Amino acid sequence: MTGNLGQSVRGAALRKLVLDTALERFSRDGYFNTSIHDIRRQAGVSIGSIYHHFGNKEALAKALYDDLLQRMDAGLAGVMERERDCRARCDGIIAFMFRAAAEDPQTLRFVLEARHREFLPEEPPVCSSQPFQRMRECIEQGIRNGEVRPMEVPVAATAAFGGAIRLLHLHLDGVLERPLPHYLSETQDTAWRAIAMAPADRP
């Protein structure tokens, strides 16, 4: 039993090492300019261990994509569980994305900027993934509760989060004049004003 547990721990550590290395290489050099041998050399592992855990480069990219989306979704799920009203949830989602971009820009770059459909053709668009569905769920609940003006959900979700996502791109491209957190409160306020039900119109 102890031996199996040790192997499991070592396997999990190797898998994380390979995924972290793949994220760095894919983010820096691009998927097509990175080979399994590049990842093997940088991670310091055997080619056999990579194929054992992932199969091939496309499967490795899918495992990385799924892992990053799961992490992002867990963060957004935490916001949805902690907060109850739509304004607090919208603010929390934007704050989470800003914090993730500041603390882990490679992850956000891969999720938001990599052209996943080119190397993962069977995957749906990233805007259909679970984290973005949570953003949609936040808006849908806000409309049902009378906090958000009645409108098409895609329009409301774009108004609420599209500006924040654009700022994330500008941050990742290094063109913002100030650190990303400087723009947080104004981004949150602008997003909410775009979708909020006027107090006089609330039920």
N, C-alpha and C positions, 0 to 999 in steps of 0.2 A: 504493500500500500504506500509506504513512504517513498519507494523508488518511483512509483507511478506519479505521485504528487510532485516529486522533484522534476520529473520529465515534463509534466504539465506546466510547471512554473517556468522552466527553461524554454519550453515551446512558446509560451505566451510572451516571454521577454524577447525571444528572437523575432516573433511576429511583429511586435511593437517596433523593434529596431528597424526591421525591413520597411514597415509602413512609414515610419518617420523619415527614413532615408529616401524612400520613393517620393514622399511629399516634397522634400527639399529639392530633389533633382527635377521632378516634374514642374515645380513652381519656378525654378530658376532656368532650366534649359528647355522645358516643354516635353510633352509625352513622346513625340516622335524623335526627338533628339537625345533621348535617354534609352539606354539598353539595359537589359537585365544584368549584363556584366558590369555596367557602370554602377548599378545599385549594389551588386555583390562586392565590388572592390571597396566602395566607400563604407559599406556596413561591416566589412570584414567577416563575411559569412560565406559558406560554400554555395555554389550554384545549385547543388542538389537540395539543400535545405530550403531555398527559395521555391524551387519547383515542387517540393514536398508540401509546403504550406499553401502555395498559391496557384501552382499549375503553369501559368505563363504570364506575360506582361499585361495582357488585357485583363486577366483575372486579378492580378495584383492591383491594377488601377481601379477595378470595380470594388475590390475589398477596401481600398483606401477611400474611395468616394462614399461607400456605404458607411464606413467608420466615421468619417467627418460629418456626414449628414446626421448620423445618430447622436454624435456629441452636440451638434448644433440644436437638434430637436430636444435633447434632454435639457439644455439651457432654457429654451423657450417654454417647454413644459413646466419648468420650475417657476417661470414668470406667471404663467396661467394659473398655477396652483396657489401662488402667494397672493396674487391680486384678484379682486373680484369685479371692480368696475372697469369699463372699457378704456377710459382715459389712463388709468394706472397701468393697465396691461399694454396699451400702445407705448406709453412712456418706457415701461420696463423692457419691451421688445427692442426698441431703438437703443436703449442704454446697453442692453446685452450685446447687440451687434457692434456698437461702438467700442465696447470694452474688448470684445473678441478681436476686432481689427487692430486695436492697439497692442494687445498682449500676444496675439498669435496671427500675424498678418499672412503667413504662408497658407494657413488653413482657409482664411477668408478669400485669399487670392485664388486658390484652387477651386473652392466652391462657386465663387461668383464669376471668375474670369476664364477658367479653363473651358475650352470648347469640347465638352464631354461627349457630345453626339458624334464627334469625329472619330473617337476611339472607343466609345461605348454606345454603338448605334442602337442597341436594344433598350437603353435607358430612356425614360421619359424626360422631358425638359426639366431643368432644376426648379423652375417655378411651379412644377407639379409635385415636388417632393414634400415630405412630411413637414419640415420646418415652415415652408411657405403655406402649406395647408393650415398650420396653426395660426399664422397671421390672418388668413381668410376667416378662420373660425372666430377669432377675436372680433373681427369686423361684423360678422354675421350676428354674433351675440349682442354686439352694441346696437345694431339695427333693431333686433327683436326687443331689446330692453328700452328702446326709445332714447338712447344716448347718442346715436349716430343718425344723421338724416337719411331717410329712405332714398336709396339709389342703388344702381347696379353694384354688386359686391366687388367685381374686379376693378371698377372705377374707384370705389371707396378705398380698397386695399392699396391701389397704386398711389392715391392721394396721401394715404396715411404713411406708407413706407417707401414709396418710390424716391422721394427726396433724400431720405436717409441712406438708401442703397447707393444713390448717385454720389453722395458725399463719401461713402466708403470707397468707391472707385477712385475718386479724386485723392483720397488719403493714400490708397495703395499705389497710385501713380506718382505720389510725392509732389503734388502741385498745390496743396492747401498752404496758405500763408501761415496758419497757426496750427498747433496740435489739435487733433480730432476732438478731444473732450471739450475744447473751447466752444464748439458749435452745438453741443448736445442740447442744452435747454432751449435754444432758439429753434432747433430742428424739431424737438418735441412739441413746442408751442405751435409752430407753423403747421405741423402735421395734424394736430388736433383741431385747429381752427378750420382746416380744409374740410373736415367731415362732421364736426360736432353739430348736434341738434341745438338750435337756439333755445335758451331757457323758456321763452314765451311759448314755444311750440311743443314743449314736452307734455306728455299726457298728464 
